[in-house]
Amino acid sequence: MSGLTGKVAIITGAGRGQGRAHAVRLAADGADIVAVDVCADAVHSVSYGLASPADLDETARLVRETGRRVRTAHADVRDAEAMRKVTADALAEFGRLDIVVANAGILSVSPSAELTGEQWQEMIDVNLTGVWNTVQPAIKPMIEAGSGGAIIMTSSTAGEKGLPGLPHYTAAKHGVIGLMKSLAIELGPHRIRVNAVLPAAADTPMVHNAATYKLFRPDLDTPTRSDFEEAIVTGNLLPIPLVAPEDIAAAVAHLAGDDARTVTGHAYRVDAGALTQ
């Protein structure tokens, strides 16, 4: 066990992908987990299915295999009251809250001229407002506990550069970094550290769909995963087309732990060098 032993972490988007990797890694490092996911196809503007109740149950099983406790919650990060209840229930069951990982996110693709109001609004509601709804209820109890803590938000390489075909996603992910920096300033005196991770394209269901493949290979009618990876690897310094969720989870675990006790207000790139190009 590491410095996370006995700590409690809330993680959103925990049903699969990055969120599941974060839950399993933080549990392996000693934390008890509150695993949150909407567990329904509740976002109409995306072209892929969201995590299911069975997916979240599997995350819980994997956490229990590490020997740590886990609580699951079906909640939509767009629902501020639901997220307040997640936090209250976590405190009631575990008696403390040390780490918040605001990870839930969606991806849809459209050029700006064709972007619908629904695509824009759902993106901002999930990827930016959802981060706020996840973090805000934890602030007061973490301050009152007086033991510090760590808040980690999932941004993206799109949080530092513009991406064509993703204007709404890029705006939301830039917003996450701005929110992170403001909270880092405000919460620093309470020893609550606030950071963001900026992954390049990750090997998750959010990326593996026809719309994303077509965004990167518009020259092909029906691009495959292999076609997509051939295109996306050219934007990385390392010969890695997709970042593994476990590699992002390693960054989250570092930021959550005592080894990063002096790190706050930081945009932590996990991008195979994409932002250095």
BALOBA-1460 file (C-alpha; in Angstrom, 3 decimals):
// residues 277
<rec num="1" residu="m" x="0.000" y="0.000" z="0.000"/>
<rec num="2" residu="s" x="1.077" y="3.574" z="-0.667"/>
<rec num="3" residu="g" x="0.205" y="6.934" z="0.822"/>
<rec num="4" residu="l" x="-3.434" y="6.445" z="-0.231"/>
<rec num="5" residu="t" x="-4.073" y="3.831" z="2.446"/>
<rec num="6" residu="g" x="-7.266" y="4.662" z="4.304"/>
<rec num="7" residu="k" x="-8.218" y="7.524" z="2.018"/>
<rec num="8" residu="v" x="-11.520" y="7.796" z="0.140"/>
<rec num="9" residu="a" x="-11.894" y="8.777" z="-3.515"/>
<rec num="10" residu="i" x="-14.944" y="9.735" z="-5.570"/>
<rec num="11" residu="i" x="-14.449" y="8.954" z="-9.272"/>
<rec num="12" residu="t" x="-16.948" y="9.826" z="-12.004"/>
<rec num="13" residu="g" x="-17.208" y="8.040" z="-15.334"/>
<rec num="14" residu="a" x="-16.051" y="4.948" z="-13.446"/>
<rec num="15" residu="g" x="-18.049" y="2.394" z="-15.423"/>
<rec num="16" residu="r" x="-15.294" y="1.741" z="-17.922"/>
<rec num="17" residu="g" x="-12.323" y="3.291" z="-19.726"/>
<rec num="18" residu="q" x="-10.269" y="5.875" z="-17.874"/>
<rec num="19" residu="g" x="-12.617" y="6.001" z="-14.884"/>
<rec num="20" residu="r" x="-12.383" y="2.271" z="-14.284"/>
<rec num="21" residu="a" x="-8.598" y="2.409" z="-14.585"/>
<rec num="22" residu="h" x="-8.485" y="5.240" z="-12.034"/>
<rec num="23" residu="a" x="-10.718" y="3.332" z="-9.617"/>
<rec num="24" residu="v" x="-8.649" y="0.162" z="-9.803"/>
<rec num="25" residu="r" x="-5.323" y="1.975" z="-9.526"/>
<rec num="26" residu="l" x="-6.319" y="4.154" z="-6.571"/>
<rec num="27" residu="a" x="-7.769" y="1.092" z="-4.833"/>
<rec num="28" residu="a" x="-4.559" y="-0.835" z="-5.471"/>
<rec num="29" residu="d" x="-2.737" y="2.078" z="-3.846"/>
<rec num="30" residu="g" x="-4.935" y="1.820" z="-0.763"/>
<rec num="31" residu="a" x="-7.977" y="4.045" z="-1.281"/>
<rec num="32" residu="d" x="-11.617" y="3.132" z="-0.781"/>
<rec num="33" residu="i" x="-13.649" y="4.068" z="-3.853"/>
<rec num="34" residu="v" x="-16.970" y="5.712" z="-4.648"/>
<rec num="35" residu="a" x="-17.491" y="4.736" z="-8.289"/>
<rec num="36" residu="v" x="-20.012" y="6.917" z="-10.132"/>
<rec num="37" residu="d" x="-21.477" y="6.591" z="-13.620"/>
<rec num="38" residu="v" x="-24.711" y="7.538" z="-15.355"/>
<rec num="39" residu="c" x="-25.189" y="3.888" z="-16.432"/>
<rec num="40" residu="a" x="-27.641" y="4.784" z="-19.210"/>
<rec num="41" residu="d" x="-27.577" y="6.116" z="-22.744"/>
<rec num="42" residu="a" x="-28.626" y="9.519" z="-21.454"/>
<rec num="43" residu="v" x="-26.651" y="11.709" z="-23.868"/>
<rec num="44" residu="h" x="-28.321" y="11.912" z="-27.267"/>
<rec num="45" residu="s" x="-25.622" y="13.723" z="-29.228"/>
<rec num="46" residu="v" x="-22.947" y="11.014" z="-29.022"/>
<rec num="47" residu="s" x="-22.622" y="8.198" z="-31.539"/>
<rec num="48" residu="y" x="-21.665" y="5.438" z="-29.130"/>
<rec num="49" residu="g" x="-23.267" y="3.745" z="-26.163"/>
<rec num="50" residu="l" x="-22.411" y="4.839" z="-22.637"/>
<rec num="51" residu="a" x="-21.464" y="2.574" z="-19.756"/>
<rec num="52" residu="s" x="-24.093" y="0.166" z="-18.453"/>
<rec num="53" residu="p" x="-24.969" y="-0.934" z="-14.909"/>
<rec num="54" residu="a" x="-23.079" y="-4.153" z="-15.638"/>
<rec num="55" residu="d" x="-19.988" y="-2.114" z="-16.531"/>
<rec num="56" residu="l" x="-20.092" y="-0.298" z="-13.198"/>
<rec num="57" residu="d" x="-20.622" y="-3.587" z="-11.370"/>
<rec num="58" residu="e" x="-17.479" y="-4.918" z="-13.044"/>
<rec num="59" residu="t" x="-15.518" y="-1.888" z="-11.881"/>
<rec num="60" residu="a" x="-16.745" y="-2.557" z="-8.342"/>
<rec num="61" residu="r" x="-15.688" y="-6.207" z="-8.611"/>
<rec num="62" residu="l" x="-12.198" y="-5.211" z="-9.725"/>
<rec num="63" residu="v" x="-11.897" y="-2.751" z="-6.849"/>
<rec num="64" residu="r" x="-12.969" y="-5.414" z="-4.342"/>
<rec num="65" residu="e" x="-10.297" y="-7.718" z="-5.737"/>
<rec num="66" residu="t" x="-7.708" y="-5.241" z="-4.436"/>
<rec num="67" residu="g" x="-9.116" y="-5.631" z="-0.936"/>
<rec num="68" residu="r" x="-10.564" y="-2.126" z="-0.722"/>
<rec num="69" residu="r" x="-14.144" y="-1.074" z="-0.087"/>
<rec num="70" residu="v" x="-16.302" y="0.316" z="-2.878"/>
<rec num="71" residu="r" x="-19.630" y="2.106" z="-3.135"/>
<rec num="72" residu="t" x="-21.318" y="2.553" z="-6.516"/>
<rec num="73" residu="a" x="-23.738" y="5.273" z="-7.559"/>
<rec num="74" residu="h" x="-25.779" y="5.734" z="-10.714"/>
<rec num="75" residu="a" x="-25.707" y="9.503" z="-11.174"/>
<rec num="76" residu="d" x="-25.570" y="11.990" z="-14.024"/>
<rec num="77" residu="v" x="-22.879" y="14.635" z="-13.504"/>
<rec num="78" residu="r" x="-25.205" y="17.174" z="-15.139"/>
<rec num="79" residu="d" x="-27.515" y="16.807" z="-12.129"/>
<rec num="80" residu="a" x="-26.089" y="18.976" z="-9.358"/>
<rec num="81" residu="e" x="-28.450" y="17.585" z="-6.718"/>
<rec num="82" residu="a" x="-27.538" y="14.004" z="-7.625"/>
<rec num="83" residu="m" x="-23.844" y="14.817" z="-7.259"/>
<rec num="84" residu="r" x="-24.442" y="16.486" z="-3.902"/>
<rec num="85" residu="k" x="-26.123" y="13.253" z="-2.790"/>
<rec num="86" residu="v" x="-23.148" y="11.195" z="-4.013"/>
<rec num="87" residu="t" x="-20.854" y="13.275" z="-1.821"/>
<rec num="88" residu="a" x="-23.176" y="13.182" z="1.192"/>
<rec num="89" residu="d" x="-23.615" y="9.413" z="0.917"/>
<rec num="90" residu="a" x="-19.850" y="8.906" z="0.607"/>
<rec num="91" residu="l" x="-19.254" y="10.916" z="3.768"/>
<rec num="92" residu="a" x="-22.010" y="9.063" z="5.606"/>
<rec num="93" residu="e" x="-20.596" y="5.655" z="4.701"/>
<rec num="94" residu="f" x="-16.856" y="6.251" z="4.879"/>
<rec num="95" residu="g" x="-16.632" y="9.212" z="7.236"/>
<rec num="96" residu="r" x="-14.178" y="11.162" z="5.114"/>
<rec num="97" residu="l" x="-13.364" y="12.328" z="1.597"/>
<rec num="98" residu="d" x="-9.809" y="12.877" z="0.440"/>
<rec num="99" residu="i" x="-9.733" y="12.619" z="-3.360"/>
<rec num="100" residu="v" x="-12.120" y="13.685" z="-6.119"/>
<rec num="101" residu="v" x="-11.460" y="12.581" z="-9.689"/>
<rec num="102" residu="a" x="-13.814" y="14.462" z="-12.026"/>
<rec num="103" residu="n" x="-13.372" y="12.207" z="-15.032"/>
<rec num="104" residu="a" x="-16.774" y="11.739" z="-16.684"/>
<rec num="105" residu="g" x="-16.816" y="13.007" z="-20.261"/>
<rec num="106" residu="i" x="-18.264" y="12.595" z="-23.725"/>
<rec num="107" residu="l" x="-17.108" y="13.127" z="-27.294"/>
<rec num="108" residu="s" x="-19.039" y="14.122" z="-30.400"/>
<rec num="109" residu="v" x="-17.732" y="15.301" z="-33.747"/>
<rec num="110" residu="s" x="-18.931" y="18.099" z="-36.005"/>
<rec num="111" residu="p" x="-17.514" y="21.019" z="-37.974"/>
<rec num="112" residu="s" x="-18.519" y="24.340" z="-36.468"/>
<rec num="113" residu="a" x="-20.900" y="25.298" z="-39.278"/>
<rec num="114" residu="e" x="-22.936" y="22.130" z="-38.709"/>
<rec num="115" residu="l" x="-22.732" y="21.858" z="-34.912"/>
<rec num="116" residu="t" x="-26.205" y="21.615" z="-33.386"/>
<rec num="117" residu="g" x="-27.384" y="23.340" z="-30.261"/>
<rec num="118" residu="e" x="-27.879" y="19.955" z="-28.625"/>
<rec num="119" residu="q" x="-24.304" y="18.901" z="-29.378"/>
<rec num="120" residu="w" x="-22.928" y="22.131" z="-27.937"/>
<rec num="121" residu="q" x="-25.103" y="22.107" z="-24.818"/>
<rec num="122" residu="e" x="-24.631" y="18.453" z="-23.927"/>
<rec num="123" residu="m" x="-20.883" y="18.791" z="-24.350"/>
<rec num="124" residu="i" x="-20.622" y="21.810" z="-22.041"/>
<rec num="125" residu="d" x="-23.090" y="20.297" z="-19.577"/>
<rec num="126" residu="v" x="-21.152" y="17.027" z="-19.206"/>
<rec num="127" residu="n" x="-17.523" y="17.986" z="-19.822"/>
<rec num="128" residu="l" x="-17.442" y="21.308" z="-17.985"/>
<rec num="129" residu="t" x="-20.502" y="21.823" z="-15.793"/>
<rec num="130" residu="g" x="-20.323" y="18.145" z="-14.839"/>
<rec num="131" residu="v" x="-16.791" y="18.672" z="-13.549"/>
<rec num="132" residu="w" x="-18.012" y="21.586" z="-11.430"/>
<rec num="133" residu="n" x="-20.984" y="19.577" z="-10.132"/>
<rec num="134" residu="t" x="-18.611" y="16.792" z="-9.116"/>
<rec num="135" residu="v" x="-16.074" y="18.976" z="-7.362"/>
<rec num="136" residu="q" x="-18.157" y="21.695" z="-5.728"/>
<rec num="137" residu="p" x="-19.984" y="19.556" z="-3.110"/>
<rec num="138" residu="a" x="-16.649" y="18.188" z="-1.881"/>
<rec num="139" residu="i" x="-15.010" y="21.544" z="-1.234"/>
<rec num="140" residu="k" x="-16.656" y="22.488" z="2.062"/>
<rec num="141" residu="p" x="-16.304" y="19.077" z="3.753"/>
<rec num="142" residu="m" x="-12.687" y="18.797" z="2.627"/>
<rec num="143" residu="i" x="-11.924" y="22.249" z="4.040"/>
<rec num="144" residu="e" x="-13.744" y="21.465" z="7.299"/>
<rec num="145" residu="a" x="-11.871" y="18.168" z="7.713"/>
<rec num="146" residu="g" x="-8.633" y="20.133" z="7.800"/>
<rec num="147" residu="s" x="-6.533" y="17.293" z="6.388"/>
<rec num="148" residu="g" x="-5.984" y="18.606" z="2.866"/>
<rec num="149" residu="g" x="-6.850" y="16.570" z="-0.182"/>
<rec num="150" residu="a" x="-6.543" y="16.212" z="-3.929"/>
<rec num="151" residu="i" x="-8.898" y="17.164" z="-6.735"/>
<rec num="152" residu="i" x="-8.023" y="15.884" z="-10.202"/>
<rec num="153" residu="m" x="-9.923" y="16.874" z="-13.334"/>
<rec num="154" residu="t" x="-9.763" y="15.174" z="-16.713"/>
<rec num="155" residu="s" x="-8.998" y="17.682" z="-19.446"/>
<rec num="156" residu="s" x="-7.337" y="16.735" z="-22.750"/>
<rec num="157" residu="t" x="-4.728" y="17.821" z="-25.225"/>
<rec num="158" residu="a" x="-7.719" y="19.825" z="-26.480"/>
<rec num="159" residu="g" x="-7.408" y="21.800" z="-23.250"/>
<rec num="160" residu="e" x="-4.289" y="23.482" z="-24.601"/>
<rec num="161" residu="k" x="-4.775" y="23.497" z="-28.370"/>
<rec num="162" residu="g" x="-7.610" y="23.789" z="-30.850"/>
<rec num="163" residu="l" x="-8.855" y="20.710" z="-32.672"/>
<rec num="164" residu="p" x="-10.882" y="20.952" z="-35.892"/>
<rec num="165" residu="g" x="-14.211" y="19.201" z="-35.817"/>
<rec num="166" residu="l" x="-14.292" y="19.462" z="-32.028"/>
<rec num="167" residu="p" x="-15.033" y="23.130" z="-31.226"/>
<rec num="168" residu="h" x="-17.402" y="22.341" z="-28.355"/>
<rec num="169" residu="y" x="-15.101" y="19.670" z="-26.894"/>
<rec num="170" residu="t" x="-12.124" y="22.012" z="-27.146"/>
<rec num="171" residu="a" x="-14.031" y="24.823" z="-25.428"/>
<rec num="172" residu="a" x="-15.092" y="22.548" z="-22.574"/>
<rec num="173" residu="k" x="-11.614" y="21.129" z="-22.026"/>
<rec num="174" residu="h" x="-10.047" y="24.619" z="-22.035"/>
<rec num="175" residu="g" x="-12.676" y="25.533" z="-19.450"/>
<rec num="176" residu="v" x="-11.642" y="22.632" z="-17.234"/>
<rec num="177" residu="i" x="-8.086" y="23.972" z="-17.085"/>
<rec num="178" residu="g" x="-9.317" y="27.450" z="-16.195"/>
<rec num="179" residu="l" x="-11.511" y="26.024" z="-13.441"/>
<rec num="180" residu="m" x="-8.614" y="23.950" z="-12.141"/>
<rec num="181" residu="k" x="-6.322" y="26.966" z="-11.895"/>
<rec num="182" residu="s" x="-8.898" y="29.088" z="-10.080"/>
<rec num="183" residu="l" x="-9.651" y="26.368" z="-7.536"/>
<rec num="184" residu="a" x="-5.948" y="25.671" z="-6.998"/>
<rec num="185" residu="i" x="-5.486" y="29.307" z="-5.953"/>
<rec num="186" residu="e" x="-8.548" y="29.317" z="-3.712"/>
<rec num="187" residu="l" x="-7.972" y="25.961" z="-2.030"/>
<rec num="188" residu="g" x="-4.203" y="26.033" z="-1.691"/>
<rec num="189" residu="p" x="-4.290" y="27.603" z="1.791"/>
<rec num="190" residu="h" x="-6.329" y="24.571" z="2.920"/>
<rec num="191" residu="r" x="-3.727" y="22.130" z="1.535"/>
<rec num="192" residu="i" x="-6.216" y="20.940" z="-1.069"/>
<rec num="193" residu="r" x="-4.336" y="20.444" z="-4.303"/>
<rec num="194" residu="v" x="-6.135" y="20.849" z="-7.628"/>
<rec num="195" residu="n" x="-4.642" y="19.537" z="-10.867"/>
<rec num="196" residu="a" x="-5.720" y="18.318" z="-14.295"/>
<rec num="197" residu="v" x="-4.573" y="15.462" z="-16.505"/>
<rec num="198" residu="l" x="-4.330" y="16.078" z="-20.250"/>
<rec num="199" residu="p" x="-4.424" y="12.783" z="-22.126"/>
<rec num="200" residu="a" x="-3.980" y="12.388" z="-25.840"/>
<rec num="201" residu="a" x="-6.484" y="10.061" z="-27.531"/>
<rec num="202" residu="a" x="-7.016" y="7.188" z="-25.107"/>
<rec num="203" residu="d" x="-7.729" y="3.563" z="-25.886"/>
<rec num="204" residu="t" x="-11.343" y="3.669" z="-24.694"/>
<rec num="205" residu="p" x="-14.856" y="3.268" z="-26.152"/>
<rec num="206" residu="m" x="-15.211" y="7.055" z="-26.353"/>
<rec num="207" residu="v" x="-12.588" y="7.085" z="-29.108"/>
<rec num="208" residu="h" x="-13.387" y="3.816" z="-30.843"/>
<rec num="209" residu="n" x="-16.357" y="4.759" z="-33.004"/>
<rec num="210" residu="a" x="-16.959" y="5.562" z="-36.638"/>
<rec num="211" residu="a" x="-17.306" y="9.327" z="-36.132"/>
<rec num="212" residu="t" x="-13.903" y="9.663" z="-34.472"/>
<rec num="213" residu="y" x="-12.219" y="7.423" z="-37.018"/>
<rec num="214" residu="k" x="-13.689" y="9.530" z="-39.823"/>
<rec num="215" residu="l" x="-12.516" y="12.777" z="-38.165"/>
<rec num="216" residu="f" x="-8.916" y="11.640" z="-38.457"/>
<rec num="217" residu="r" x="-9.286" y="9.817" z="-41.789"/>
<rec num="218" residu="p" x="-11.651" y="11.943" z="-43.900"/>
<rec num="219" residu="d" x="-9.935" y="10.528" z="-46.979"/>
<rec num="220" residu="l" x="-11.591" y="7.135" z="-46.409"/>
<rec num="221" residu="d" x="-15.267" y="6.206" z="-46.613"/>
<rec num="222" residu="t" x="-15.186" y="3.683" z="-43.771"/>
<rec num="223" residu="p" x="-11.883" y="3.954" z="-41.904"/>
<rec num="224" residu="t" x="-10.908" y="1.147" z="-39.563"/>
<rec num="225" residu="r" x="-9.150" y="1.278" z="-36.230"/>
<rec num="226" residu="s" x="-5.881" y="0.590" z="-37.998"/>
<rec num="227" residu="d" x="-6.499" y="3.477" z="-40.409"/>
<rec num="228" residu="f" x="-7.276" y="5.773" z="-37.469"/>
<rec num="229" residu="e" x="-4.153" y="4.766" z="-35.565"/>
<rec num="230" residu="e" x="-1.953" y="5.322" z="-38.618"/>
<rec num="231" residu="a" x="-3.176" y="8.902" z="-38.761"/>
<rec num="232" residu="i" x="-3.179" y="9.769" z="-35.083"/>
<rec num="233" residu="v" x="0.306" y="8.454" z="-34.325"/>
<rec num="234" residu="t" x="1.793" y="11.082" z="-36.619"/>
<rec num="235" residu="g" x="0.797" y="13.758" z="-34.094"/>
<rec num="236" residu="n" x="2.770" y="12.163" z="-31.249"/>
<rec num="237" residu="l" x="6.481" y="12.339" z="-30.536"/>
<rec num="238" residu="l" x="6.478" y="8.779" z="-29.222"/>
<rec num="239" residu="p" x="5.455" y="5.973" z="-31.610"/>
<rec num="240" residu="i" x="2.275" y="5.357" z="-29.600"/>
<rec num="241" residu="p" x="-1.071" y="5.909" z="-31.336"/>
<rec num="242" residu="l" x="-3.306" y="5.670" z="-28.256"/>
<rec num="243" residu="v" x="-2.611" y="6.259" z="-24.587"/>
<rec num="244" residu="a" x="-3.526" y="3.333" z="-22.324"/>
<rec num="245" residu="p" x="-6.040" y="4.146" z="-19.556"/>
<rec num="246" residu="e" x="-3.618" y="2.589" z="-17.081"/>
<rec num="247" residu="d" x="-0.972" y="5.159" z="-18.027"/>
<rec num="248" residu="i" x="-3.402" y="7.984" z="-17.324"/>
<rec num="249" residu="a" x="-4.366" y="6.291" z="-14.061"/>
<rec num="250" residu="a" x="-0.702" y="6.265" z="-13.042"/>
<rec num="251" residu="a" x="-0.649" y="10.053" z="-13.451"/>
<rec num="252" residu="v" x="-3.867" y="10.395" z="-11.445"/>
<rec num="253" residu="a" x="-2.451" y="8.199" z="-8.678"/>
<rec num="254" residu="h" x="0.687" y="10.330" z="-8.542"/>
<rec num="255" residu="l" x="-1.300" y="13.554" z="-8.300"/>
<rec num="256" residu="a" x="-3.532" y="12.044" z="-5.614"/>
<rec num="257" residu="g" x="-0.654" y="10.850" z="-3.465"/>
<rec num="258" residu="d" x="1.837" y="12.331" z="-1.043"/>
<rec num="259" residu="d" x="4.636" y="12.249" z="-3.609"/>
<rec num="260" residu="a" x="2.822" y="15.166" z="-5.306"/>
<rec num="261" residu="r" x="2.194" y="17.073" z="-2.067"/>
<rec num="262" residu="t" x="3.788" y="20.222" z="-3.535"/>
<rec num="263" residu="v" x="2.059" y="19.960" z="-6.931"/>
<rec num="264" residu="t" x="-1.028" y="22.078" z="-7.551"/>
<rec num="265" residu="g" x="-2.423" y="24.165" z="-10.402"/>
<rec num="266" residu="h" x="-0.655" y="21.838" z="-12.833"/>
<rec num="267" residu="a" x="-1.784" y="20.610" z="-16.258"/>
<rec num="268" residu="y" x="-0.202" y="17.142" z="-16.328"/>
<rec num="269" residu="r" x="0.266" y="15.960" z="-19.904"/>
<rec num="270" residu="v" x="-0.122" y="12.248" z="-20.615"/>
<rec num="271" residu="d" x="0.071" y="12.728" z="-24.343"/>
<rec num="272" residu="a" x="2.981" y="10.822" z="-25.914"/>
<rec num="273" residu="g" x="4.437" y="14.228" z="-26.700"/>
<rec num="274" residu="a" x="1.481" y="15.471" z="-28.763"/>
<rec num="275" residu="l" x="1.471" y="18.946" z="-27.208"/>
<rec num="276" residu="t" x="5.191" y="19.409" z="-27.829"/>
<rec num="277" residu="q" x="4.768" y="19.240" z="-31.609"/>
